[in-house]
Amino acid sequence: MSAAHQPACSEPDLRAGSALPQTLAGFRIGVTSDRRSEELISAFRRRGAEVMHAPALRIAPLTESVSLQQDTYKVIDVKPDYAIITTAYGMRRWVEAADTYGVWSELRDVLERATILVRGPKARGAVRASGLDDDGAAEDERTDTVLDMLIQRDIAGKTVVLQLHGMADHGHIRRLEDAGARVVTVMPYTWARPAEDNALLRMIDAVIERQLDVLTFTAAPAVEAFLGVARQYRKHEELVEALKTDVICAGVGGVTVAPLTEIGIETVIPDRWRLGAMIKKVCDHLERHHALRLQTQYGPVELRGVQLTIPEVSEAPVRLAPGPLALLRALVEAEGSVLSREHLLEKVRYCDSGHALEMWVSRLRRAIPADLIQTVVKRGYRIKV
């Protein structure tokens, strides 16, 4: 047995275009993001994946917020010594808001005189697009690292503007205040829970029931919200168990998946913390570790997600139900070795009796050439290779 050797997908530019190699055909992917979700969903679908979408949180710009307007005026009044820009989206929304209030030129002037530090390349790009320049960025794109860079400069008695990324982070504020700085916060957008939890609950159930192969995240607050909904509806334990065993978690970067890492869930993240790089990483990971191929008496068979293809029998893939699919995956991974009924009952999820096992074998034989699954008397079952 080996991973199917098809070309791995290149990092996409996320723009709609011509058809792409169906490197994700048969795989089911959950998308939890709000902003840029259409691009992400399109990129997965163009590669053949089935996509389930349920935003864990929605981004709400605060352009018309009285508090943002007041905070913007305050920044202009205090003339900060330093400014920390954490997100490109936040910087763009802040510029738009200041322009709406008619004070962008005044805000730009005070920020021009301040030392600006940014969390990463995207925030730097937004700062420069606004006509400003920064004085340094965190190599690992973490806010804590930006704070380290700033605190090393001796900020006692200085005023620091901190652009928040959707919620107040009291730990970061406290670090700056403990270093002697006066902190002024600005929140150009916030995270909001969807009006109803129905879509999220359906996705949580899909993970628990192993109806998804991959679950993707693009922001740490969305991870925390997703886990929080599972806790609220008493599904957290089952969800975490599924994510630790059968369903792959993918994130756009290390900061995003930190809440998952903290509870022992392994994740797939790209070297470059970008949306396109995450898509490529998901493609490559599924191709290398979850696309199974075995040479059998019917020629090569390939199992990709929920789809089984036997080219010498039919070019059309066969879609399998969760139970028979789990059974077939175990048999393909055994590469023709006999697996005992006891072993299969232990290995195959939700197969809790000999009768259930026989039923799943019967369903498999109706879906594929019947003699591909061989019964070995008094021993178990095998794939005929």
Residue pairs with C-beta under 8 A, 6 or more apart in sequence:
1 292
1 293
1 294
1 332
1 333
1 335
2 293
3 287
3 288
3 289
3 290
3 291
3 292
3 293
4 287
4 291
4 292
4 293
4 302
4 304
5 293
6 21
6 23
6 287
6 291
7 21
7 23
8 23
8 280
8 283
8 284
8 287
8 288
9 20
9 21
9 23
9 24
9 47
9 279
9 280
9 283
9 284
10 280
11 276
11 277
11 279
11 280
12 43
12 276
12 279
12 280
13 276
14 36
14 39
14 40
14 42
14 43
14 275
14 276
14 279
16 42
16 46
17 46
19 46
20 46
20 47
21 47
22 47
22 48
23 47
23 48
23 283
23 286
23 287
24 44
24 47
24 48
24 49
24 282
24 283
24 286
24 305
25 47
25 48
25 49
25 304
25 305
25 307
25 317
26 48
26 304
26 305
26 306
26 307
26 317
27 48
27 49
27 50
27 213
27 214
27 286
27 290
27 304
27 305
27 306
28 49
28 50
28 51
28 52
28 211
28 212
28 213
28 214
28 305
28 306
29 44
29 49
29 50
29 51
29 52
29 212
29 213
29 214
29 215
29 216
29 282
30 51
30 52
30 53
30 54
30 203
30 206
30 207
30 212
30 214
30 215
30 216
31 37
31 40
31 41
31 44
31 51
31 52
31 53
31 54
31 216
32 54
32 55
32 56
32 203
32 215
32 216
32 217
32 218
32 222
32 223
32 226
33 40
33 55
33 56
33 216
33 217
33 218
33 219
33 222
34 55
34 56
34 57
34 58
34 59
34 222
35 59
35 89
35 218
36 218
36 275
37 53
37 55
39 275
40 216
40 218
40 275
40 279
41 51
41 53
43 276
43 279
44 51
44 279
44 282
45 51
47 283
52 202
52 203
52 206
52 212
53 199
54 194
54 199
54 200
54 202
54 203
55 194
55 199
55 222
56 200
56 217
56 222
56 223
56 225
56 226
56 229
57 191
57 192
57 193
57 194
57 219
57 221
57 222
57 225
58 191
58 192
58 193
58 194
59 89
59 166
59 189
59 190
59 191
59 192
60 189
60 190
60 191
60 192
61 93
61 96
61 97
61 188
61 189
62 68
62 93
62 97
62 187
62 188
62 189
62 190
63 93
63 96
63 97
63 100
63 188
64 100
67 187
68 94
68 97
68 186
68 187
68 188
69 97
69 101
71 184
71 185
71 186
71 187
72 94
72 97
72 98
72 101
72 103
72 107
72 186
73 101
73 103
74 184
75 107
75 110
75 161
75 184
75 186
76 103
76 106
76 107
76 110
78 159
78 182
78 184
79 110
79 113
79 114
79 159
80 110
80 111
80 114
80 159
80 160
80 161
80 184
81 114
81 115
81 155
81 158
81 159
81 160
82 114
82 115
82 116
82 117
82 150
82 153
82 155
82 158
82 159
82 160
82 161
82 181
83 111
83 114
83 115
83 116
83 117
83 160
83 161
83 163
84 116
84 117
84 118
84 119
84 143
84 146
84 147
84 150
84 160
84 161
84 162
84 163
85 91
85 116
85 117
85 118
85 119
85 123
85 126
85 127
85 134
85 163
86 118
86 119
86 123
86 143
86 146
86 162
86 163
86 164
86 165
87 119
87 122
87 123
87 126
87 163
87 165
88 122
88 123
88 125
88 126
89 126
89 188
89 189
90 163
90 164
90 165
90 166
90 187
90 188
90 189
91 123
91 126
91 127
91 130
91 163
91 188
92 126
92 129
92 130
93 188
93 189
94 163
94 186
94 188
95 104
95 130
97 188
98 104
98 107
108 130
108 131
108 132
111 132
112 132
114 161
115 135
115 153
116 127
116 132
116 133
116 134
116 135
117 134
117 135
117 136
117 137
117 138
117 146
117 149
117 150
118 124
118 127
118 134
118 136
118 137
118 138
118 146
119 137
119 138
119 141
119 142
119 143
119 146
120 137
120 138
120 141
120 273
121 137
121 141
123 134
123 137
124 134
124 137
127 133
127 134
128 134
136 149
137 146
138 145
138 146
138 149
139 145
140 254
141 253
141 255
141 273
142 254
142 255
143 165
143 169
143 172
143 255
144 172
147 172
147 175
147 176
150 160
150 176
151 175
151 176
151 179
155 176
155 179
155 180
155 181
156 179
156 180
156 181
157 180
157 181
157 182
158 180
158 181
158 182
159 181
159 182
159 183
159 184
160 176
160 181
160 182
160 183
160 184
161 184
161 185
161 186
162 172
162 173
162 176
162 183
162 184
162 185
162 186
163 185
163 186
163 187
163 188
164 185
164 186
164 187
166 187
166 189
166 190
166 191
166 219
166 221
167 187
167 190
167 191
167 221
168 185
168 187
173 183
173 185
176 183
177 183
191 219
191 221
191 222
191 225
193 225
194 200
197 229
197 232
197 233
200 226
200 229
201 229
201 233
201 235
203 212
203 215
204 226
204 229
204 230
204 233
204 235
204 239
205 235
206 212
207 215
207 239
207 242
207 243
207 247
208 235
208 238
208 239
208 242
209 322
210 242
210 246
210 247
210 322
210 326
210 349
211 322
212 247
213 247
213 248
213 286
213 290
213 305
214 247
214 248
214 249
214 250
214 282
214 286
215 243
215 247
215 248
215 249
215 250
216 249
216 250
216 251
216 278
216 282
217 223
217 226
217 249
217 250
217 251
217 252
217 256
217 257
217 260
218 251
218 252
218 256
218 275
218 278
219 252
219 256
220 255
220 256
220 257
220 258
220 259
223 251
223 256
223 257
223 258
223 259
223 260
224 259
227 236
227 239
227 240
227 259
227 263
230 236
230 239
230 240
240 263
240 265
243 249
243 260
243 265
244 264
244 265
244 266
246 349
248 268
248 282
248 285
248 286
248 290
249 257
249 260
249 265
249 266
249 267
249 268
250 267
250 268
250 269
250 278
250 281
250 282
250 285
251 257
251 260
251 267
251 268
251 269
251 278
252 269
252 270
252 273
252 274
252 275
252 277
252 278
253 269
253 270
253 273
254 261
254 269
254 273
255 273
256 269
256 273
257 267
257 269
260 267
261 267
268 281
268 282
268 285
269 278
269 281
270 277
270 278
270 280
270 281
271 277
286 304
286 305
290 304
290 305
291 302
291 303
291 304
292 302
292 303
292 304
292 329
292 332
292 333
293 300
293 301
293 302
293 303
294 300
294 301
294 332
294 335
294 336
294 383
294 385
295 385
296 310
296 336
296 372
296 383
296 384
296 385
297 372
297 384
297 385
298 310
298 312
298 313
298 369
298 372
299 310
299 311
299 312
299 313
300 310
300 311
300 312
301 308
301 309
301 310
301 332
301 372
301 383
302 308
302 309
303 309
303 328
303 329
303 332
304 317
306 319
306 320
306 325
307 317
307 318
307 319
307 320
308 317
308 318
308 320
308 328
308 367
308 368
309 315
309 317
309 318
310 318
310 368
310 369
310 372
313 368
313 369
318 367
318 368
320 328
320 364
320 367
321 363
322 350
323 348
323 350
323 351
323 356
323 360
323 363
324 360
324 363
324 364
324 367
326 348
326 349
326 350
326 351
327 344
327 348
327 351
327 357
327 360
327 361
327 364
328 364
330 339
330 344
330 347
330 348
331 339
331 373
331 381
331 382
331 383
332 383
334 382
334 383
335 383
335 385
336 382
336 383
336 384
336 385
337 382
338 376
338 379
338 380
338 381
338 382
339 347
339 380
339 381
339 382
340 379
340 380
341 354
341 357
341 380
341 381
343 380
344 351
344 357
344 380
344 381
345 351
345 352
345 353
345 354
345 357
348 357
348 360
350 356
351 357
351 360
361 373
361 375
361 381
364 373
365 372
365 373
371 384
372 383
372 384
373 381
373 382
373 383
373 384
374 381
374 382
374 383
374 384
375 381
376 382
